[in-house]
Amino acid sequence: ITIICVGQITKHKGIDLAVLTAINICKEYHDVEFLFFGGIDEKNSFTRECIELVNNSPFTDRILFKGFARNIESIYSKADLLICPSVQEESSANSVVESKFFRIPAVVFPRGGLPELINHKVDGYLCKNANIDSLECGIRYFLDDKVNLTRCGKNALISSDVFTEKVISKEWINLFQSTVKK
């Protein structure tokens, strides 16, 4: 099982929590790998700390920082599950929307607009809290029953319909028209 985290390697994106969670999960599940995609600035102390956490673990072959990737298809084609552990209020995470188009459910923290992107245990998993225990619980939901992974993946693709260019364009046009009528 390949679990990905896509975004900036920063504290507000919860990467430290994701790395600690990955280490805990790897202790119990031997068929899991975590891939972190996002720009790596080795001069940044936070980035170095996250990399050091992995390097000091026995899982350097299963928890990998892959750096920035331009081709999102190459990222999502490798994935079974996305984690989005943002700890600050975030309006919407592109990675969660993108993952839906690839049949990949997401585990997200209850921050900002993220809860609006996930229908809990239908097309993803909405953590109760923004912490390691909740993130582990969300990941385990999929690892302990692969049927959940398949079912939520199918539902993620279905739920992606509301994010198509056609639907969004129509919503903007309706908004503009309703504003002009006032």
N, C-alpha and C positions, 0 to 999 in steps of 0.2 A: 504494500500500500504506500503510495507516494502522497505526502501531505505538503502543500506549498503555502508559502506566505509571500505575498507580492506587495511591495511598496518600499518606502524609504526605510533605511536602517536607522531609525531614530527612537528615542524613548517614548515620544507621544504615540507612536505606532505600536507600542507594546512588544517590541522585538525581544527585549530582555525576558519578559514573561513567556513569550513563545519559545525561546531557547531553553529556559528552565523546564517548561512543560515538555518540550521535545526530549530532553534528557530523561525525565521521569517516565515518559511513554516508552522510550527505547529500552529502558530497564526491563519492562514487562513484555513488550511485543517485539519479536525478533524479525518480523516481516515488514517493518515500517521504516520509511526514510522521510526526512524533512528537508525540503529545498527552500532556501530563502533567496528571493529575487529582489534586487534593488541595489542602487549605487552603493559602493563600498568605499568609504573615505577612511583609510587606515590612520590618518592623522587625528581623526576624531576619537576622543577617549571612550565614548560610549560604544562605538563600533568595535574598537579594540577589546573592550570588556566582554562584549557578546561573543566575539571570535575566541577570546581566551576561555570563556566558559565551555565552549565546545572543545577546544584543544585540551582542556584539563579533564575532559570526560573520556570514557572508552568508546565513544560513538562518532569519532571524527570521519568515519566512512559512511555514516548514516544521517548526519546533520551537516548540511553543506551550504555555504554561502556562495551563490552562483553569480552574483554581481548583476549589473543592469542588462536587460535583454530587450531588444527592440521588437522582436517578433513574438507577439503574445501567443500566437498559435503554438509555437514551439514550447512555451511555458505550460500552457494548459493541456496540451496533448500528453504530457508526462504525468498529469495529476489525477488523483482520485478524490482528493478533498482539499479545500481551501480553508485556511484560518485567517481571520482578520481581527486581531486582538487590540484594536485601537483603544487607548485609555483616555483620550481626550474626545470632546464632542466633535463629531465629524458629520458633515451634512450627508455625504454619501460616498461610498468607496467604489471606485471604478472596478476594482478587482472582484468585488462581489457580483456586480452586474455582468462583467465579462465571463466569470466562471459559469454563470447560468447558461450562457450560449454553448458551453462545452459539456453540459450535463454534469457539472461538478457542484455538489452541495457545499455550503460554507458554514463554518462555525464562527459566530461573531459575538463581540461584546455588546452589551446594551448601552451604546453611546450614540448620541445624535440621531441621525437618520438611519443608522444601521438596522434597528429593529423593524423599520418599515420595508426593508429589502428582503427580509426572511420571514416565512411562515413557519413557525417553530415545529420541528419534527415532520414537516410536510415537504419543504424544499431546502431545508437547512436546519441549523440548530442555533437558537438564541440563548446565550449563556445568562444565568441569573445575575451574575456579578462580573465585574472586570478584574478577575484574579486568576491565579494559576489553577486553583481547584476547579473553578467553573470551566476553564478552557479544557482541562483534562477530562472533565465529565462530558463535555460536548464531543471531544475526539473519541472517547470510549464508546459513546452512543453508536458511532459508525464502525469502530473496530470490533466491538463485541457482537455485532449482528450485521453482516455484510448486506443483508436484505435492505436494511435501512439506507445503506450507501447507494444501492441501485435504485430503490424507490425514490429517495430524495433527489437523486441525480436526474431521473426522468421528470420529476415534478419541477426541478430547477429549470430545465429546458422549456417546459410548458409555461412557467411563470415569466420566462424571458420575453414573451410576446409583448408585454406592456412597455418594453424598452426598445422596441424597434423604431427605426427612423420614421416610419409611416405613422405610428401611434403618437410619438412625441411631437411630430410636426403638426398633426391634427389638434393636439392639446394646445400648442402654442397659438395656432390660428384661432381656435375657439376663445382663448384668453384675450387675444388682441381684438377680436370681433366684439366680445362682451364689453370690453373697455371702451371701444369706440361708440357703442350704442348708448353708453351712459352719458 
